[in-house]
C-alpha cells in the first residue's frame, strides 16, 4: 500500500534493519566466543570495539528508520481515511 516514491525508501530502511540484525547476531556470537575458556579478554575487546561502534551506529540508524517508517504508515493511514469524494464541495 506504499506509494511508488515510498517503496525505495522502505527498501533502504529494510536493508539497514537487515544489516543491523546481522551485526547483532555476529556480536552475540563473538561475545559467546570471548566468554569461552580460551579467549584473551584484552585482545578480544580490542578486536570487537570497531564492531560495537558500528553496531551502535546501526542501532541508532535503525531507530531513525523505524520512526520514518512509522511516519509513512501514519501518513498513509490518514490518506486512506480521506477517500475520494469525501471532501465537501
C-alpha positions in Angstrom: 0.0 0.0 0.0 3.0 2.3 -0.3 3.2 4.9 -2.9 5.8 4.4 -5.7 8.1 7.0 -4.2 7.9 5.5 -0.8 9.0 2.0 -1.9 12.7 2.8 -2.4 12.9 4.4 1.0 11.2 1.4 2.6 13.6 -0.9 0.8 16.6 1.0 2.0 15.3 1.0 5.6 14.7 -2.7 5.4 18.2 -3.3 4.2 19.6 -1.2 7.1 17.5 -3.2 9.5 18.8 -6.5 8.0 22.3 -5.2 8.3 21.6 -4.4 12.0 20.2 -7.8 12.7 23.2 -9.5 11.0 25.6 -7.5 13.1 23.6 -8.1 16.2 23.8 -11.8 15.6 27.5 -11.6 14.9 28.2 -9.6 18.1 26.3 -12.3 20.1 28.4 -15.0 18.5 31.7 -13.1 19.2 30.6 -12.3 22.8 29.9 -16.0 23.4 33.4 -16.8 21.9 35.0 -14.2 24.1 33.5 -15.7 27.2 34.9 -19.1 26.4 37.9 -20.5 28.3 40.4 -19.9 25.5 39.7 -16.2 25.0 42.1 -13.4 25.9 40.0 -10.5 27.2 42.1 -7.5 26.2 42.7 -8.7 22.7 39.1 -9.7 22.1 37.9 -6.3 23.4 40.3 -4.5 21.0 39.0 -6.6 18.1 35.4 -6.2 18.9 35.4 -2.4 19.6 35.0 -1.4 15.9 32.1 -3.8 15.6 30.5 -2.5 18.7 30.9 1.1 17.4 29.3 0.1 14.1 26.5 -1.8 15.8 25.7 1.2 18.0 25.6 3.4 14.9 23.4 0.8 13.1 21.0 0.6 16.1 20.6 4.4 16.0 20.0 4.3 12.3 17.5 1.5 12.7 15.6 3.5 15.3 15.6 6.5 12.9 14.5 4.3 10.0 11.7 2.8 12.2 10.5 6.3 13.1 10.4 7.2 9.4 8.5 4.0 8.5 6.0 4.8 11.3 5.6 8.3 10.0 5.0 7.0 6.4 2.5 4.5 7.8 0.7 7.3 9.7 0.6 9.4 6.5 -0.7 6.5 4.5 -3.4 5.8 7.1 -4.5 9.4 7.1 -4.6 9.5 3.3 -6.7 6.3 3.2 -9.1 7.8 5.7 -9.7 10.7 3.3 -11.3 8.7 0.5 -12.0 10.5 -2.8 -15.4 12.1 -2.8 -15.5 12.7 0.9 -14.3 16.3 0.5 -17.2 18.8 0.7 -17.9 20.7 -2.5 
